[in-house]
């Protein structure tokens, strides 16, 4: 597990670490979480992590923006632990395609 502090750092760390899942806020320093997700989504499906938005924004248009940017999940804070763990559990249940 890695915890970068900015959007740029998230992309740099992900390039080295290649995470299976990334939790992102939408308001990050220097680059929004939407911009970070868009860059992750440009990668081939087999090389991109599952993207989870953790945000205070929960209006329908906010959810649409995260979907368009490539997020797989959108959670509005505060998020119950069981909700955050649900995409992790689903990911662990998915067979490895290799």
N, CA, C and O atoms as CSV, one atom per row, in Angstrom:
chain,resi,resn,atom,element,x,y,z
A,1,UNK,N,N,0.854,-1.169,0.000
A,1,UNK,CA,C,0.000,0.000,0.000
A,1,UNK,C,C,0.898,1.229,0.000
A,1,UNK,O,O,1.918,1.270,0.688
A,2,UNK,N,N,0.498,2.243,-0.792
A,2,UNK,CA,C,1.202,3.518,-0.860
A,2,UNK,C,C,0.181,4.628,-0.650
A,2,UNK,O,O,-0.998,4.456,-0.959
A,3,UNK,N,N,0.632,5.774,-0.124
A,3,UNK,CA,C,-0.269,6.893,0.128
A,3,UNK,C,C,0.358,8.187,-0.400
A,3,UNK,O,O,0.922,8.954,0.380
A,4,UNK,N,N,0.271,8.440,-1.699
A,4,UNK,CA,C,0.794,9.692,-2.240
A,4,UNK,C,C,-0.085,10.868,-1.822
A,4,UNK,O,O,-1.267,10.698,-1.526
A,5,UNK,N,N,0.507,12.064,-1.802
A,5,UNK,CA,C,-0.224,13.236,-1.324
A,5,UNK,C,C,-0.839,14.100,-2.408
A,5,UNK,O,O,-1.679,14.949,-2.110
A,6,UNK,N,N,-0.440,13.905,-3.668
A,6,UNK,CA,C,-0.991,14.720,-4.762
A,6,UNK,C,C,-1.373,13.815,-5.926
A,6,UNK,O,O,-1.009,12.639,-5.965
A,7,UNK,N,N,-2.111,14.383,-6.870
A,7,UNK,CA,C,-2.476,13.627,-8.067
A,7,UNK,C,C,-1.261,13.202,-8.863
A,7,UNK,O,O,-1.189,12.068,-9.337
A,8,UNK,N,N,-0.299,14.111,-9.012
A,8,UNK,CA,C,0.933,13.776,-9.754
A,8,UNK,C,C,1.682,12.636,-9.077
A,8,UNK,O,O,2.161,11.710,-9.731
A,9,UNK,N,N,1.770,12.722,-7.761
A,9,UNK,CA,C,2.451,11.649,-7.026
A,9,UNK,C,C,1.715,10.323,-7.188
A,9,UNK,O,O,2.343,9.268,-7.281
A,10,UNK,N,N,0.400,10.375,-7.221
A,10,UNK,CA,C,-0.379,9.138,-7.398
A,10,UNK,C,C,-0.027,8.466,-8.714
A,10,UNK,O,O,0.140,7.248,-8.768
A,11,UNK,N,N,0.086,9.252,-9.772
A,11,UNK,CA,C,0.442,8.675,-11.071
A,11,UNK,C,C,1.875,8.147,-11.077
A,11,UNK,O,O,2.149,7.088,-11.642
A,12,UNK,N,N,2.785,8.886,-10.450
A,12,UNK,CA,C,4.176,8.433,-10.376
A,12,UNK,C,C,4.294,7.128,-9.595
A,12,UNK,O,O,4.929,6.177,-10.049
A,13,UNK,N,N,3.680,7.095,-8.425
A,13,UNK,CA,C,3.735,5.900,-7.585
A,13,UNK,C,C,3.088,4.723,-8.304
A,13,UNK,O,O,3.615,3.611,-8.275
A,14,UNK,N,N,1.962,4.961,-8.941
A,14,UNK,CA,C,1.270,3.878,-9.640
A,14,UNK,C,C,2.106,3.337,-10.791
A,14,UNK,O,O,2.028,2.150,-11.111
A,15,UNK,N,N,2.900,4.194,-11.412
A,15,UNK,CA,C,3.774,3.736,-12.482
A,15,UNK,C,C,4.854,2.783,-11.984
A,15,UNK,O,O,5.283,1.887,-12.711
A,16,UNK,N,N,5.286,2.978,-10.752
A,16,UNK,CA,C,6.317,2.118,-10.162
A,16,UNK,C,C,5.713,0.910,-9.458
A,16,UNK,O,O,6.240,-0.199,-9.544
A,17,UNK,N,N,4.607,1.134,-8.764
A,17,UNK,CA,C,4.014,0.143,-7.873
A,17,UNK,C,C,2.973,-0.731,-8.579
A,17,UNK,O,O,2.794,-1.892,-8.212
A,18,UNK,N,N,2.289,-0.187,-9.584
A,18,UNK,CA,C,1.235,-0.865,-10.324
A,18,UNK,C,C,0.169,-1.472,-9.402
A,18,UNK,O,O,0.045,-2.694,-9.317
A,19,UNK,N,N,-0.593,-0.623,-8.717
A,19,UNK,CA,C,-1.615,-1.110,-7.779
A,19,UNK,C,C,-2.786,-1.775,-8.491
A,19,UNK,O,O,-3.061,-1.498,-9.659
A,20,UNK,N,N,-3.459,-2.644,-7.779
A,20,UNK,CA,C,-4.671,-3.285,-8.302
A,20,UNK,C,C,-5.891,-2.395,-8.092
A,20,UNK,O,O,-6.859,-2.467,-8.848
A,21,UNK,N,N,-5.837,-1.550,-7.052
A,21,UNK,CA,C,-6.972,-0.702,-6.706
A,21,UNK,C,C,-6.444,0.633,-6.203
A,21,UNK,O,O,-5.449,0.687,-5.480
A,22,UNK,N,N,-7.133,1.732,-6.601
A,22,UNK,CA,C,-6.727,3.070,-6.188
A,22,UNK,C,C,-7.945,3.801,-5.637
A,22,UNK,O,O,-8.985,3.872,-6.292
A,23,UNK,N,N,-7.810,4.340,-4.434
A,23,UNK,CA,C,-8.835,5.173,-3.813
A,23,UNK,C,C,-8.386,6.620,-3.986
A,23,UNK,O,O,-7.280,6.980,-3.582
A,24,UNK,N,N,-9.242,7.457,-4.588
A,24,UNK,CA,C,-8.881,8.842,-4.868
A,24,UNK,C,C,-9.945,9.807,-4.386
A,24,UNK,O,O,-11.143,9.553,-4.508
A,25,UNK,N,N,-9.486,10.915,-3.837
A,25,UNK,CA,C,-10.376,12.040,-3.613
A,25,UNK,C,C,-10.494,12.807,-4.920
A,25,UNK,O,O,-9.705,12.584,-5.838
A,26,UNK,N,N,-11.459,13.699,-5.021
A,26,UNK,CA,C,-11.600,14.476,-6.254
A,26,UNK,C,C,-10.834,15.783,-6.198
A,26,UNK,O,O,-10.422,16.305,-7.235
A,27,UNK,N,N,-10.638,16.319,-5.003
A,27,UNK,CA,C,-9.909,17.581,-4.851
A,27,UNK,C,C,-8.502,17.278,-4.356
A,27,UNK,O,O,-8.275,17.122,-3.157
A,28,UNK,N,N,-7.566,17.195,-5.287
A,28,UNK,CA,C,-6.172,16.921,-4.973
A,28,UNK,C,C,-5.332,18.134,-5.361
A,28,UNK,O,O,-5.767,18.960,-6.164
A,29,UNK,N,N,-4.148,18.243,-4.803
A,29,UNK,CA,C,-3.244,19.342,-5.140
A,29,UNK,C,C,-2.704,19.160,-6.557
A,29,UNK,O,O,-2.343,18.051,-6.952
A,30,UNK,N,N,-2.651,20.236,-7.309
A,30,UNK,CA,C,-2.040,20.308,-8.639
A,30,UNK,C,C,-2.820,19.589,-9.732
A,30,UNK,O,O,-2.624,19.893,-10.909
A,31,UNK,N,N,-3.679,18.666,-9.397
A,31,UNK,CA,C,-4.368,17.861,-10.401
A,31,UNK,C,C,-5.577,17.225,-9.722
A,31,UNK,O,O,-5.442,16.669,-8.632
A,32,UNK,N,N,-6.734,17.292,-10.331
A,32,UNK,CA,C,-7.929,16.728,-9.690
A,32,UNK,C,C,-7.929,15.205,-9.778
A,32,UNK,O,O,-7.247,14.615,-10.616
A,33,UNK,N,N,-8.702,14.588,-8.902
A,33,UNK,CA,C,-8.877,13.143,-8.964
A,33,UNK,C,C,-9.503,12.710,-10.278
A,33,UNK,O,O,-9.243,11.606,-10.756
A,34,UNK,N,N,-10.336,13.579,-10.871
A,34,UNK,CA,C,-10.920,13.281,-12.179
A,34,UNK,C,C,-9.825,13.202,-13.240
A,34,UNK,O,O,-9.848,12.318,-14.095
A,35,UNK,N,N,-8.861,14.134,-13.183
A,35,UNK,CA,C,-7.747,14.109,-14.136
A,35,UNK,C,C,-6.886,12.868,-13.946
A,35,UNK,O,O,-6.455,12.249,-14.918
A,36,UNK,N,N,-6.639,12.511,-12.701
A,36,UNK,CA,C,-5.851,11.308,-12.413
A,36,UNK,C,C,-6.580,10.077,-12.953
A,36,UNK,O,O,-5.967,9.226,-13.597
A,37,UNK,N,N,-7.869,9.983,-12.695
A,37,UNK,CA,C,-8.659,8.834,-13.165
A,37,UNK,C,C,-8.651,8.761,-14.686
A,37,UNK,O,O,-8.545,7.674,-15.254
A,38,UNK,N,N,-8.762,9.899,-15.345
A,38,UNK,CA,C,-8.746,9.923,-16.813
A,38,UNK,C,C,-7.431,9.355,-17.336
A,38,UNK,O,O,-7.421,8.618,-18.322
A,39,UNK,N,N,-6.331,9.693,-16.684
A,39,UNK,CA,C,-5.035,9.162,-17.117
A,39,UNK,C,C,-4.932,7.663,-16.859
A,39,UNK,O,O,-4.403,6.925,-17.690
A,40,UNK,N,N,-5.427,7.214,-15.730
A,40,UNK,CA,C,-5.447,5.768,-15.469
A,40,UNK,C,C,-6.325,5.057,-16.506
A,40,UNK,O,O,-5.971,3.983,-16.992
A,41,UNK,N,N,-7.452,5.651,-16.835
A,41,UNK,CA,C,-8.404,5.020,-17.744
A,41,UNK,C,C,-7.883,4.935,-19.166
A,41,UNK,O,O,-8.369,4.129,-19.959
A,42,UNK,N,N,-6.909,5.750,-19.495
A,42,UNK,CA,C,-6.322,5.708,-20.835
A,42,UNK,C,C,-5.431,4.477,-21.018
A,42,UNK,O,O,-5.064,4.136,-22.143
A,43,UNK,N,N,-5.092,3.824,-19.934
A,43,UNK,CA,C,-4.260,2.625,-20.006
A,43,UNK,C,C,-5.090,1.451,-20.507
A,43,UNK,O,O,-6.316,1.459,-20.394
A,44,UNK,N,N,-4.422,0.440,-21.062
A,44,UNK,CA,C,-5.167,-0.772,-21.438
A,44,UNK,C,C,-5.872,-1.350,-20.216
A,44,UNK,O,O,-5.341,-1.290,-19.107
A,45,UNK,N,N,-7.057,-1.906,-20.411
A,45,UNK,CA,C,-7.875,-2.426,-19.307
A,45,UNK,C,C,-7.078,-3.379,-18.412
A,45,UNK,O,O,-7.247,-3.371,-17.193
A,46,UNK,N,N,-6.225,-4.185,-19.004
A,46,UNK,CA,C,-5.459,-5.147,-18.196
A,46,UNK,C,C,-4.402,-4.471,-17.332
A,46,UNK,O,O,-3.914,-5.076,-16.377
A,47,UNK,N,N,-4.033,-3.216,-17.650
A,47,UNK,CA,C,-3.006,-2.543,-16.890
A,47,UNK,C,C,-3.505,-1.448,-15.984
A,47,UNK,O,O,-2.714,-0.714,-15.391
A,48,UNK,N,N,-4.818,-1.333,-15.873
A,48,UNK,CA,C,-5.332,-0.236,-15.054
A,48,UNK,C,C,-5.953,-0.763,-13.771
A,48,UNK,O,O,-6.564,-1.832,-13.756
A,49,UNK,N,N,-5.792,-0.002,-12.694
A,49,UNK,CA,C,-6.368,-0.433,-11.417
A,49,UNK,C,C,-7.873,-0.158,-11.364
A,49,UNK,O,O,-8.407,0.612,-12.163
A,50,UNK,N,N,-8.531,-0.794,-10.424
A,50,UNK,CA,C,-9.918,-0.460,-10.101
A,50,UNK,C,C,-9.873,0.912,-9.431
A,50,UNK,O,O,-9.097,1.114,-8.496
A,51,UNK,N,N,-10.690,1.852,-9.893
A,51,UNK,CA,C,-10.669,3.221,-9.381
A,51,UNK,C,C,-11.891,3.487,-8.505
A,51,UNK,O,O,-13.030,3.255,-8.912
A,52,UNK,N,N,-11.629,3.976,-7.297
A,52,UNK,CA,C,-12.687,4.243,-6.326
A,52,UNK,C,C,-12.617,5.713,-5.911
A,52,UNK,O,O,-11.600,6.162,-5.383
A,53,UNK,N,N,-13.696,6.460,-6.150
A,53,UNK,CA,C,-13.773,7.864,-5.733
A,53,UNK,C,C,-14.299,7.933,-4.307
A,53,UNK,O,O,-15.324,7.334,-3.984
A,54,UNK,N,N,-13.589,8.669,-3.455
A,54,UNK,CA,C,-14.032,8.967,-2.085
A,54,UNK,C,C,-14.153,10.481,-2.020
A,54,UNK,O,O,-13.143,11.185,-2.042
A,55,UNK,N,N,-15.371,10.988,-1.941
A,55,UNK,CA,C,-15.584,12.417,-2.099
A,55,UNK,C,C,-16.734,12.932,-1.256
A,55,UNK,O,O,-17.541,12.160,-0.736
A,56,UNK,N,N,-16.793,14.225,-1.133
A,56,UNK,CA,C,-17.925,14.874,-0.479
A,56,UNK,C,C,-18.992,15.268,-1.483
A,56,UNK,O,O,-20.041,15.794,-1.111
A,57,UNK,N,N,-18.722,15.014,-2.759
A,57,UNK,CA,C,-19.640,15.387,-3.835
A,57,UNK,C,C,-20.495,14.187,-4.226
A,57,UNK,O,O,-19.974,13.155,-4.648
A,58,UNK,N,N,-21.816,14.330,-4.081
A,58,UNK,CA,C,-22.682,13.184,-4.353
A,58,UNK,C,C,-23.893,13.460,-5.220
A,58,UNK,O,O,-24.799,12.630,-5.302
A,59,UNK,N,N,-23.921,14.618,-5.870
A,59,UNK,CA,C,-25.039,14.927,-6.756
A,59,UNK,C,C,-24.959,14.051,-8.016
A,59,UNK,O,O,-23.884,13.553,-8.350
A,60,UNK,N,N,-26.078,13.862,-8.712
A,60,UNK,CA,C,-26.052,13.033,-9.928
A,60,UNK,C,C,-24.987,13.483,-10.935
A,60,UNK,O,O,-24.340,12.645,-11.563
A,61,UNK,N,N,-24.802,14.792,-11.090
A,61,UNK,CA,C,-23.793,15.259,-12.051
A,61,UNK,C,C,-22.368,14.930,-11.573
A,61,UNK,O,O,-21.473,14.730,-12.393
A,62,UNK,N,N,-22.159,14.874,-10.255
A,62,UNK,CA,C,-20.852,14.474,-9.727
A,62,UNK,C,C,-20.586,13.004,-10.045
A,62,UNK,O,O,-19.486,12.633,-10.454
A,63,UNK,N,N,-21.590,12.193,-9.853
A,63,UNK,CA,C,-21.460,10.759,-10.147
A,63,UNK,C,C,-21.239,10.532,-11.645
A,63,UNK,O,O,-20.481,9.644,-12.036
A,64,UNK,N,N,-21.888,11.319,-12.458
A,64,UNK,CA,C,-21.705,11.210,-13.911
A,64,UNK,C,C,-20.268,11.580,-14.293
A,64,UNK,O,O,-19.652,10.913,-15.124
A,65,UNK,N,N,-19.740,12.639,-13.686
A,65,UNK,CA,C,-18.356,13.054,-13.983
A,65,UNK,C,C,-17.351,11.970,-13.578
A,65,UNK,O,O,-16.397,11.705,-14.309
A,66,UNK,N,N,-17.563,11.350,-12.429
A,66,UNK,CA,C,-16.615,10.305,-12.027
A,66,UNK,C,C,-16.727,9.097,-12.963
A,66,UNK,O,O,-15.721,8.480,-13.315
A,67,UNK,N,N,-17.946,8.772,-13.357
A,67,UNK,CA,C,-18.128,7.649,-14.298
A,67,UNK,C,C,-17.424,7.951,-15.614
A,67,UNK,O,O,-16.718,7.099,-16.154
A,68,UNK,N,N,-17.614,9.162,-16.130
A,68,UNK,CA,C,-16.986,9.548,-17.396
A,68,UNK,C,C,-15.460,9.563,-17.297
A,68,UNK,O,O,-14.775,9.270,-18.277
A,69,UNK,N,N,-14.930,9.898,-16.133
A,69,UNK,CA,C,-13.470,9.926,-15.942
A,69,UNK,C,C,-12.891,8.523,-15.822
A,69,UNK,O,O,-11.678,8.342,-15.935
A,70,UNK,N,N,-13.745,7.529,-15.594
A,70,UNK,CA,C,-13.266,6.152,-15.524
A,70,UNK,C,C,-13.303,5.496,-14.160
A,70,UNK,O,O,-12.802,4.386,-13.983
A,71,UNK,N,N,-13.905,6.191,-13.182
A,71,UNK,CA,C,-14.025,5.567,-11.860
A,71,UNK,C,C,-14.964,4.368,-11.940
A,71,UNK,O,O,-15.967,4.391,-12.654
A,72,UNK,N,N,-14.621,3.335,-11.201
A,72,UNK,CA,C,-15.454,2.130,-11.127
A,72,UNK,C,C,-16.477,2.219,-10.002
A,72,UNK,O,O,-17.531,1.587,-10.063
A,73,UNK,N,N,-16.159,3.018,-8.959
A,73,UNK,CA,C,-17.031,3.175,-7.796
A,73,UNK,C,C,-16.991,4.634,-7.349
A,73,UNK,O,O,-15.994,5.327,-7.549
A,74,UNK,N,N,-18.082,5.091,-6.743
A,74,UNK,CA,C,-18.187,6.473,-6.247
A,74,UNK,C,C,-18.834,6.414,-4.869
A,74,UNK,O,O,-19.987,6.005,-4.737
A,75,UNK,N,N,-18.088,6.823,-3.842
A,75,UNK,CA,C,-18.610,6.850,-2.481
A,75,UNK,C,C,-18.570,8.271,-1.946
A,75,UNK,O,O,-17.593,8.993,-2.143
A,76,UNK,N,N,-19.645,8.666,-1.264
A,76,UNK,CA,C,-19.736,9.995,-0.660
A,76,UNK,C,C,-19.397,9.870,0.827
A,76,UNK,O,O,-19.965,9.050,1.549
A,77,UNK,N,N,-18.451,10.714,1.260
A,77,UNK,CA,C,-18.036,10.714,2.666
A,77,UNK,C,C,-19.118,11.313,3.548
A,77,UNK,O,O,-19.848,12.202,3.110
A,78,UNK,N,N,-19.232,10.848,4.762
A,78,UNK,CA,C,-18.493,9.741,5.372
A,78,UNK,C,C,-19.004,8.401,4.840
A,78,UNK,O,O,-20.201,8.220,4.619
A,79,UNK,N,N,-18.092,7.489,4.645
A,79,UNK,CA,C,-18.419,6.190,4.056
A,79,UNK,C,C,-18.283,5.109,5.120
A,79,UNK,O,O,-17.225,4.976,5.737
A,80,UNK,N,N,-19.345,4.335,5.341
A,80,UNK,CA,C,-19.224,3.218,6.280
A,80,UNK,C,C,-18.156,2.222,5.804
A,80,UNK,O,O,-18.013,1.982,4.605
A,81,UNK,N,N,-17.429,1.662,6.734
A,81,UNK,CA,C,-16.331,0.741,6.401
A,81,UNK,C,C,-16.800,-0.401,5.504
A,81,UNK,O,O,-16.090,-0.787,4.574
A,82,UNK,N,N,-17.976,-0.941,5.770
A,82,UNK,CA,C,-18.437,-2.076,4.952
A,82,UNK,C,C,-18.655,-1.668,3.495
A,82,UNK,O,O,-18.492,-2.487,2.591
A,83,UNK,N,N,-19.023,-0.404,3.264
A,83,UNK,CA,C,-19.185,0.063,1.886
A,83,UNK,C,C,-17.838,0.164,1.178
A,83,UNK,O,O,-17.709,-0.223,0.017
A,84,UNK,N,N,-16.838,0.685,1.884
A,84,UNK,CA,C,-15.502,0.792,1.289
A,84,UNK,C,C,-14.926,-0.593,1.017
A,84,UNK,O,O,-14.230,-0.793,0.022
A,85,UNK,N,N,-15.209,-1.528,1.879
A,85,UNK,CA,C,-14.664,-2.874,1.716
A,85,UNK,C,C,-15.355,-3.666,0.615
A,85,UNK,O,O,-14.804,-4.662,0.147
A,86,UNK,N,N,-16.546,-3.255,0.186
A,86,UNK,CA,C,-17.274,-4.032,-0.824
A,86,UNK,C,C,-16.530,-4.130,-2.158
A,86,UNK,O,O,-16.471,-5.226,-2.714
A,87,UNK,N,N,-15.953,-3.042,-2.712
A,87,UNK,CA,C,-15.205,-3.247,-3.962
A,87,UNK,C,C,-13.935,-4.063,-3.759
A,87,UNK,O,O,-13.487,-4.750,-4.677
A,88,UNK,N,N,-13.354,-3.994,-2.570
A,88,UNK,CA,C,-12.162,-4.788,-2.281
A,88,UNK,C,C,-12.541,-6.266,-2.294
A,88,UNK,O,O,-11.834,-7.084,-2.883
A,89,UNK,N,N,-13.642,-6.607,-1.653
A,89,UNK,CA,C,-14.092,-8.004,-1.617
A,89,UNK,C,C,-14.426,-8.507,-3.015
A,89,UNK,O,O,-14.069,-9.630,-3.370
A,90,UNK,N,N,-15.109,-7.683,-3.815
A,90,UNK,CA,C,-15.443,-8.093,-5.189
A,90,UNK,C,C,-14.185,-8.291,-6.008
A,90,UNK,O,O,-14.101,-9.227,-6.804
A,91,UNK,N,N,-13.198,-7.412,-5.821
A,91,UNK,CA,C,-11.943,-7.542,-6.555
A,91,UNK,C,C,-11.253,-8.855,-6.195
A,91,UNK,O,O,-10.759,-9.561,-7.074
A,92,UNK,N,N,-11.220,-9.177,-4.924
A,92,UNK,CA,C,-10.555,-10.398,-4.473
A,92,UNK,C,C,-11.262,-11.644,-4.997
A,92,UNK,O,O,-10.631,-12.690,-5.152
A,93,UNK,N,N,-12.574,-11.548,-5.274
A,93,UNK,CA,C,-13.328,-12.689,-5.768
A,93,UNK,C,C,-13.166,-12.894,-7.275
A,93,UNK,O,O,-13.445,-13.978,-7.786
A,94,UNK,N,N,-12.712,-11.850,-7.992
A,94,UNK,CA,C,-12.566,-11.914,-9.435
A,94,UNK,C,C,-11.322,-12.729,-9.784
A,94,UNK,O,O,-10.233,-12.442,-9.287
A,95,UNK,N,N,-11.482,-13.756,-10.646
A,95,UNK,CA,C,-10.322,-14.562,-11.005
A,95,UNK,C,C,-9.295,-13.726,-11.776
A,95,UNK,O,O,-9.652,-12.816,-12.523
A,96,UNK,N,N,-8.022,-14.051,-11.583
A,96,UNK,CA,C,-6.932,-13.400,-12.281
A,96,UNK,C,C,-6.989,-13.835,-13.748
A,96,UNK,O,O,-7.001,-15.033,-14.032
A,97,UNK,N,N,-7.026,-12.852,-14.712
A,97,UNK,CA,C,-7.164,-13.211,-16.115
A,97,UNK,C,C,-5.921,-13.839,-16.715
A,97,UNK,O,O,-5.985,-14.328,-17.843
A,98,UNK,N,N,-4.801,-13.852,-16.024
A,98,UNK,CA,C,-3.572,-14.399,-16.599
A,98,UNK,C,C,-3.471,-15.899,-16.470
A,98,UNK,O,O,-2.486,-16.492,-16.912
